[in-house]
Amino acid sequence: MLGTLAIGELVLALLFFIPLLMFLAPYRELHERAALFETSPGCQTFSPVPLALSEPIVTPCTVEWVDAVRSYVSSTDSSRSATYRYLVDVRTVHKETPTIQLVDRRVWREINAGDSIKIQRWGERITAVQLISGETSMTAQNPSWQLSNDVSGLRMVGILLGFFLAIGIGCAIAYQRLPA
């Protein structure tokens, strides 16, 4: 019985090793992208930063005003949990209408149709939103947020892997010490 439990726990640990590898695969790319974003001029504030002519080719963050068209919640439900996404449709001065997924629900609640808000762009990504009141929220396209979100998942899978490995190894050791 104890031997079967040990094998079962080790198999579970191996099954958690697969998602761990899946999280590790994009981690390096996410880490590099977040490092580029965090060192790009103007990305840590909502103030555009002029680039010196001697600067290497970098992608600075730009700031522009947009009008909120509508804000709404999108959710996916499962039997165990629900995932909510806080979305805002905006209209740019170029008449584009991107949808932005905000990370901070409190900022999302303050946005009404017709409000003017600032968005921060890093290349084609909309990385943050700022209200007239000064409140800010990262978006789901923000490389720093993506990295921290990935690290949280990686940490959780690692904890589960360690837990099942410890139980499996403990059961295997206990099984070997049983009298025949």
C-alpha positions, 0 to 999 in steps of 0.5 A: 500500500505504501509502495503504491502511494509512493509511486503515485506521488512520484507520478504526480510530481512528474505530471507537475514537472510538465507544466513547470517546463511549459512555464519555463519555455517563455520565461526567458523571452518574457524576462528579456522583454520586461528588461527592455521595457523597464529600461526604455525611456519614458516607460516608468512614468507618464511623461514623454522623455526626449531621446538624445541623438547619441542614444542607441536605437531603443523603443521609447514609451509614448503617451497619448490621450484617448476617449473611453467608448465603453468599459465592461467585464468579460468572464470565463466560468468553470465549475471551480473558479471564474476569471474576470477581465476588465476591459475598456474600448477607447478611440484614439485621435487616429480613430482606432478603437483598441480594447484595453485589458486593465489589471487594476479593477479600481481604476477600471471602475472609475472609467466611464464612456466619454472620459478622456484618459492617457494611455502609454504605448511601447511600440504597438503595445498599450502598457498602462492607463492613467486617469485625469485624477492620476490613478494608473493601471498596468494593462495585460500587454505590459511586459513587467506585469506579464513577467510577474504573472508568469513568475507567480504561476511558475512559483505555484507549480514549483511548490506543488512539484516540491510537495508531491516529490517530498511526499513521494520520497517520504513514502518510498523511504518509509516503504523501504524501512518496513519489515518484510 
